[in-house]
Amino acid sequence: MSVKIKLCNHEDLQMLQQISIETFNDTFKAQNSPENMKAYLEKAFNTEQLEKELLHASMQFFFVYFNHEVAGYLKVNCDDAQTEEMGDKALEIERVYIRNKFQKNGLGRYLLSKAYEIAQERNKEKIWLGVWERNKNAIAFYQKMGFVQTGAHSFYMGNEEQTDFIMTKWLI
């Protein structure tokens, strides 16, 4: 088994868009209306939006490869790119997604390790993320990885307001 992580750049835009739509759709389509899914996917993963994020100095995307195939990705934000005001000592994990056929291979854990490494390199004291309150598997995974719920915020799926738990892991 070969696992590798690669920092994404502009040349990866098409694959990033494809895997973003695929994994988000696979994760959430059964629990959301087709209209809300379509609205969110078009807003969050259109070419211009992803291009803007790839060029932002405080956002980074990483692909994880499993046996030389893109298996998932990680998006981290720091400083002014965080989706909530958490201060300059925090790093946000905005997205961790693994394609269905690659799940249960430890790749999520591998991507979280990459986020910890980035946080330590940047002298961050904590890592945080938002996870949908109804995504019980993800919540259990993050708890197993040492994250605790520290708050909540609204997340809009199309025109539907949903609640994300804010989960935090302290690194100090």
Backbone bond lengths (Angstrom), bond angles and torsions (degrees), N, CA, C in turn:
res aa  C-N    CA-C-N  psi(-1)  N-CA   C-N-CA  omega(-1)  CA-C   N-CA-C  phi
1 M - - - 1.459 - - 1.518 108.77 -
2 S 1.310 116.25 127.48 1.455 122.52 -179.31 1.528 109.12 -115.32
3 V 1.352 116.24 123.72 1.461 121.89 178.71 1.525 108.32 -123.72
4 K 1.337 115.70 132.75 1.461 120.88 -179.18 1.522 108.55 -143.49
5 I 1.335 116.47 145.49 1.462 121.75 175.40 1.525 108.43 -114.58
6 K 1.336 115.64 137.14 1.460 121.37 -178.84 1.525 109.58 -131.94
7 L 1.317 116.63 132.04 1.460 122.20 173.19 1.518 108.84 -66.30
8 C 1.323 116.90 131.26 1.469 121.37 179.54 1.527 110.28 -81.55
9 N 1.317 114.48 149.19 1.462 120.89 173.81 1.531 108.64 -135.36
10 H 1.314 116.35 -173.75 1.461 121.28 -175.24 1.533 112.50 -57.56
11 E 1.313 117.02 -32.66 1.466 120.75 179.18 1.524 112.39 -65.06
12 D 1.325 117.40 -18.61 1.463 122.43 -178.54 1.529 113.12 -92.49
13 L 1.320 116.82 4.45 1.463 121.17 -173.04 1.528 113.41 -54.31
14 Q 1.305 117.50 -48.11 1.465 120.43 -177.09 1.529 111.20 -63.51
15 M 1.326 117.73 -45.28 1.467 120.77 178.94 1.529 110.51 -66.03
16 L 1.325 117.17 -38.71 1.460 120.60 178.22 1.525 110.40 -61.65
17 Q 1.307 116.46 -44.39 1.461 120.16 178.46 1.525 110.51 -62.36
18 Q 1.299 116.85 -45.14 1.467 121.47 -178.79 1.529 111.70 -61.66
19 I 1.323 116.84 -49.08 1.463 119.67 -177.04 1.535 111.50 -71.63
20 S 1.329 117.03 -31.33 1.464 120.66 177.20 1.522 110.67 -63.50
21 I 1.317 116.22 -48.55 1.465 120.85 -179.57 1.528 110.52 -65.51
22 E 1.320 116.30 -45.81 1.467 120.74 -178.70 1.530 112.06 -58.93
23 T 1.323 116.49 -51.15 1.465 119.22 -174.30 1.521 112.22 -72.06
24 F 1.329 117.36 -37.71 1.463 119.51 178.48 1.523 109.88 -66.12
25 N 1.304 116.23 -44.23 1.456 121.54 178.96 1.539 110.81 -61.32
26 D 1.323 116.83 -47.78 1.465 120.57 179.78 1.528 111.97 -61.33
27 T 1.326 116.58 -35.14 1.464 120.88 -177.04 1.517 112.93 -76.77
28 F 1.343 117.82 -37.85 1.463 119.36 -168.06 1.529 117.23 -120.36
29 K 1.326 119.78 -7.64 1.464 119.33 -172.98 1.527 113.37 -64.51
30 A 1.318 118.31 -32.18 1.472 120.22 -177.49 1.534 112.02 -69.30
31 Q 1.329 117.24 -20.57 1.469 120.82 -175.13 1.523 113.35 -108.79
32 N 1.314 117.49 5.62 1.461 120.95 -177.55 1.523 110.18 -136.34
33 S 1.317 115.49 155.97 1.465 119.69 179.84 1.526 110.21 -69.40
34 P 1.328 116.94 149.69 1.474 119.77 176.94 1.532 112.53 -56.94
35 E 1.330 117.02 -36.04 1.466 120.92 -179.45 1.533 111.25 -65.65
36 N 1.328 116.48 -44.66 1.465 119.82 179.63 1.525 111.80 -68.84
37 M 1.323 116.94 -37.54 1.466 119.79 177.02 1.527 110.10 -63.10
38 K 1.321 116.58 -46.97 1.463 121.25 -179.04 1.531 110.60 -59.94
39 A 1.326 116.26 -45.42 1.471 120.50 -179.69 1.529 110.84 -61.55
40 Y 1.336 117.42 -44.23 1.459 120.18 -178.76 1.533 110.99 -67.18
41 L 1.320 116.91 -47.41 1.464 120.12 -178.14 1.523 111.48 -59.97
42 E 1.332 116.69 -40.51 1.467 120.34 -179.88 1.522 111.98 -68.57
43 K 1.313 116.82 -33.26 1.464 120.38 -179.61 1.535 111.46 -78.52
44 A 1.317 116.88 -48.89 1.467 121.08 -172.12 1.521 114.20 -78.87
45 F 1.332 117.00 -30.41 1.458 119.64 -170.50 1.524 114.05 -120.32
46 N 1.339 116.97 21.71 1.466 117.60 175.17 1.535 108.51 -72.97
47 T 1.302 115.59 159.43 1.465 121.60 -174.59 1.526 112.37 -56.59
48 E 1.322 117.14 -45.40 1.464 120.45 -177.27 1.533 110.86 -64.26
49 Q 1.317 117.37 -41.67 1.469 120.72 -179.61 1.521 110.90 -64.47
50 L 1.323 116.96 -48.11 1.466 119.63 -179.44 1.528 111.74 -65.33
51 E 1.319 116.58 -36.69 1.465 120.52 177.51 1.528 110.53 -62.46
52 K 1.320 115.47 -44.66 1.471 121.13 178.15 1.535 110.71 -59.70
53 E 1.325 116.65 -42.62 1.462 120.87 -179.64 1.521 111.70 -69.12
54 L 1.320 117.37 -39.39 1.471 120.25 178.01 1.527 111.83 -62.40
55 L 1.330 116.92 -31.34 1.465 121.17 -178.12 1.534 113.41 -87.86
56 H 1.324 117.33 -10.99 1.468 121.34 -177.74 1.535 109.74 -72.63
57 A 1.306 116.32 128.46 1.467 121.51 -175.36 1.526 113.94 -64.64
58 S 1.324 117.91 -23.19 1.473 120.96 -177.26 1.528 113.04 -103.73
59 M 1.334 116.92 12.12 1.469 122.38 176.16 1.518 108.73 -123.11
60 Q 1.327 115.68 140.32 1.458 119.87 175.83 1.523 109.37 -138.77
61 F 1.332 114.89 141.06 1.460 122.51 173.55 1.523 108.02 -114.98
62 F 1.323 115.56 144.44 1.457 121.55 176.20 1.521 109.33 -134.23
63 F 1.327 116.90 135.70 1.453 121.59 170.44 1.521 108.14 -91.49
64 V 1.324 115.67 143.79 1.452 120.09 168.04 1.525 106.42 -108.72
65 Y 1.317 115.07 129.82 1.458 122.35 179.39 1.523 108.99 -104.57
66 F 1.304 116.02 136.49 1.459 122.45 175.38 1.523 106.04 -122.19
67 N 1.321 116.01 115.95 1.470 121.19 -175.11 1.530 111.19 50.14
68 H 1.323 115.57 47.59 1.474 124.64 173.60 1.525 114.87 70.33
69 E 1.337 118.17 13.98 1.460 121.61 177.62 1.530 108.96 -119.96
70 V 1.330 117.30 138.10 1.465 120.23 178.64 1.524 108.37 -62.89
71 A 1.322 115.07 118.97 1.464 121.36 -174.48 1.524 112.56 -108.05
72 G 1.316 116.93 -18.92 1.454 120.31 -178.15 1.510 110.06 177.92
73 Y 1.352 113.81 -173.74 1.461 117.18 -179.93 1.529 111.34 -154.52
74 L 1.315 113.30 163.73 1.460 124.31 179.82 1.520 107.48 -129.47
75 K 1.334 116.12 139.76 1.466 120.90 171.07 1.519 107.42 -126.81
76 V 1.333 116.69 126.54 1.460 121.82 176.71 1.523 109.76 -121.05
77 N 1.326 115.09 147.48 1.464 122.84 179.17 1.525 109.01 -129.19
78 C 1.315 115.96 142.33 1.452 119.06 172.34 1.526 109.47 -134.97
79 D 1.304 114.21 170.98 1.461 121.93 176.73 1.532 111.22 51.87
80 D 1.343 118.20 -127.29 1.461 121.26 -174.61 1.530 113.87 -73.89
81 A 1.326 118.23 -6.90 1.464 120.84 -179.31 1.530 112.94 -85.60
82 Q 1.326 117.34 -10.55 1.463 119.56 -179.55 1.533 109.78 -63.60
83 T 1.331 115.67 144.80 1.465 120.43 -177.19 1.527 112.45 -80.10
84 E 1.313 117.16 -10.18 1.472 123.64 172.60 1.519 107.41 -134.02
85 E 1.311 116.90 152.63 1.468 121.80 178.40 1.536 108.46 -75.25
86 M 1.327 115.62 103.11 1.462 120.82 -178.89 1.523 112.43 -119.74
87 G 1.325 116.43 -0.16 1.456 119.83 177.28 1.512 113.02 90.52
88 D 1.322 114.57 171.10 1.459 119.92 -174.85 1.521 113.91 -82.00
89 K 1.326 117.68 -1.68 1.468 121.22 177.64 1.522 112.21 -100.64
90 A 1.352 116.11 12.84 1.461 121.14 -177.45 1.524 111.11 -119.40
91 L 1.318 115.51 149.67 1.458 123.78 172.90 1.522 106.88 -123.68
92 E 1.322 116.02 130.75 1.462 120.84 178.33 1.522 110.69 -97.22
93 I 1.314 115.22 133.47 1.458 121.18 166.81 1.521 104.81 -95.93
94 E 1.332 116.53 103.54 1.462 118.74 -177.41 1.523 111.80 -83.00
95 R 1.332 116.66 -35.42 1.465 119.37 -179.10 1.520 110.92 -144.41
96 V 1.328 114.50 135.19 1.464 123.28 168.13 1.522 105.29 -136.73
97 Y 1.306 116.49 110.97 1.467 120.25 -178.62 1.522 109.89 -134.88
98 I 1.323 114.53 136.00 1.460 122.50 176.63 1.525 107.62 -120.39
99 R 1.317 116.20 132.01 1.471 120.19 177.66 1.531 109.40 -60.59
100 N 1.329 116.17 146.18 1.462 121.79 -174.70 1.521 113.62 -50.55
101 K 1.320 117.28 -46.21 1.468 119.09 -174.64 1.536 113.53 -70.00
102 F 1.340 117.28 -9.88 1.462 120.94 179.95 1.530 112.97 -108.54
103 Q 1.315 117.27 0.78 1.459 119.71 -178.97 1.531 110.36 -68.85
104 K 1.318 114.63 157.03 1.475 123.15 -179.32 1.529 112.72 72.22
105 N 1.339 116.38 25.76 1.466 121.76 175.61 1.529 112.05 -115.78
106 G 1.335 117.86 10.63 1.456 121.40 178.75 1.516 113.86 79.46
107 L 1.329 118.07 12.39 1.462 120.54 -175.32 1.523 112.78 -73.09
108 G 1.332 117.97 -32.56 1.460 120.93 175.50 1.522 110.57 -61.94
109 R 1.306 115.84 -43.68 1.473 121.88 176.96 1.530 110.08 -61.70
110 Y 1.314 115.94 -39.57 1.459 121.89 179.48 1.529 110.57 -63.69
111 L 1.336 117.17 -43.12 1.465 120.85 178.43 1.528 111.61 -67.99
112 L 1.329 117.59 -37.97 1.468 119.58 176.35 1.526 110.42 -62.55
113 S 1.313 116.88 -38.29 1.469 120.11 177.17 1.521 111.17 -60.74
114 K 1.326 116.03 -37.32 1.470 120.26 176.86 1.529 109.89 -64.51
115 A 1.322 117.19 -41.56 1.467 120.69 178.10 1.532 110.48 -62.68
116 Y 1.332 117.55 -41.64 1.473 120.38 177.92 1.524 110.07 -61.10
117 E 1.315 116.10 -43.37 1.468 121.29 179.38 1.533 110.90 -59.32
118 I 1.320 116.96 -45.45 1.469 121.53 179.06 1.525 110.01 -62.81
119 A 1.324 116.57 -44.49 1.468 120.94 -179.93 1.527 110.59 -60.49
120 Q 1.314 117.71 -43.09 1.460 120.72 -179.77 1.523 111.42 -67.23
121 E 1.335 116.90 -40.45 1.465 120.57 177.71 1.524 111.38 -60.81
122 R 1.336 116.18 -32.68 1.468 121.49 -177.95 1.529 112.85 -97.21
123 N 1.319 116.64 11.70 1.471 123.06 177.65 1.524 113.04 57.39
124 K 1.324 116.11 41.77 1.466 121.09 176.76 1.533 108.78 -85.82
125 E 1.317 115.75 150.06 1.459 121.13 -179.67 1.522 112.91 -98.15
126 K 1.332 115.96 -20.21 1.468 118.42 -179.51 1.522 110.33 -150.03
127 I 1.320 113.24 157.66 1.458 122.92 173.99 1.521 106.00 -120.24
128 W 1.321 115.94 140.02 1.459 118.88 178.52 1.521 110.19 -139.03
129 L 1.313 115.25 163.20 1.459 121.85 179.02 1.518 109.33 -155.91
130 G 1.315 115.54 162.14 1.448 122.06 173.26 1.517 108.58 -110.33
131 V 1.328 116.88 135.40 1.464 121.30 179.89 1.530 108.53 -136.96
132 W 1.319 116.57 133.38 1.461 121.83 -177.79 1.518 110.55 -56.26
133 E 1.308 116.85 131.78 1.467 122.38 -177.34 1.527 112.77 -57.37
134 R 1.338 118.04 -21.98 1.464 121.45 -179.65 1.530 113.08 -94.42
135 N 1.335 117.57 -1.03 1.463 121.53 179.78 1.536 108.85 -91.48
136 K 1.318 114.70 73.78 1.474 121.48 -173.20 1.529 113.01 -60.69
137 N 1.334 117.76 -37.89 1.467 119.74 -179.97 1.521 111.43 -63.71
138 A 1.330 116.23 -43.62 1.467 119.53 179.48 1.526 110.77 -66.18
139 I 1.326 116.93 -42.07 1.468 120.37 179.23 1.526 109.86 -59.40
140 A 1.330 116.92 -45.52 1.471 120.86 179.48 1.530 110.61 -62.25
141 F 1.324 117.20 -40.99 1.465 120.89 178.48 1.521 110.87 -61.87
142 Y 1.331 116.76 -48.09 1.466 119.43 -179.06 1.521 111.81 -64.55
143 Q 1.327 117.74 -37.57 1.465 120.37 176.53 1.526 110.13 -62.47
144 K 1.321 115.85 -42.50 1.467 120.62 178.34 1.530 111.08 -61.37
145 M 1.327 116.10 -29.67 1.462 121.53 -179.55 1.532 112.64 -88.05
146 G 1.339 117.10 5.32 1.463 120.69 174.09 1.512 115.93 98.56
147 F 1.322 118.43 7.31 1.462 121.59 177.69 1.531 109.45 -84.66
148 V 1.336 115.61 145.77 1.467 121.31 175.82 1.529 108.24 -126.59
149 Q 1.320 115.25 149.86 1.462 119.09 178.57 1.521 109.07 -72.59
150 T 1.336 115.80 128.64 1.467 121.20 -178.62 1.520 112.20 -123.72
151 G 1.327 117.64 0.26 1.451 120.33 -179.68 1.509 110.73 171.81
152 A 1.320 115.41 -163.48 1.461 122.34 178.49 1.524 108.22 -155.38
153 H 1.322 115.94 157.30 1.461 120.53 173.76 1.528 109.24 -150.58
154 S 1.310 115.14 166.03 1.458 120.69 -179.98 1.520 110.27 -82.79
155 F 1.320 114.00 143.75 1.457 122.64 174.65 1.517 105.91 -131.43
156 Y 1.320 116.77 132.23 1.461 119.74 -177.93 1.519 110.97 -104.30
157 M 1.329 113.97 118.66 1.461 122.32 174.51 1.520 105.46 -102.54
158 G 1.323 115.21 96.75 1.459 118.46 -171.82 1.515 108.23 64.75
159 N 1.337 116.78 -123.65 1.466 119.71 179.20 1.527 113.12 -99.24
160 E 1.331 116.90 8.07 1.469 120.66 -179.37 1.529 110.88 -98.64
161 E 1.331 115.37 125.08 1.466 119.70 175.74 1.525 108.93 -82.50
162 Q 1.328 115.23 127.07 1.463 121.55 177.49 1.524 108.11 -121.97
163 T 1.323 115.87 165.51 1.455 120.62 179.81 1.519 110.40 -109.35
164 D 1.325 114.99 126.37 1.460 121.85 171.91 1.523 107.90 -103.95
165 F 1.324 115.79 135.41 1.459 119.88 170.06 1.527 107.37 -78.01
166 I 1.309 116.36 138.08 1.460 121.27 170.76 1.519 106.01 -91.86
167 M 1.333 115.70 123.61 1.458 121.69 179.94 1.523 108.19 -119.53
168 T 1.314 115.53 139.37 1.456 121.71 -172.28 1.529 110.53 -130.49
169 K 1.309 115.44 145.15 1.466 122.22 172.11 1.524 107.07 -128.74
170 W 1.325 116.19 123.73 1.457 120.97 178.32 1.509 109.09 -86.19
171 L 1.320 115.76 140.10 1.456 121.58 -177.11 1.525 112.57 -103.96
172 I 1.319 116.34 -5.22 1.477 118.77 -178.55 1.509 110.63 -105.98
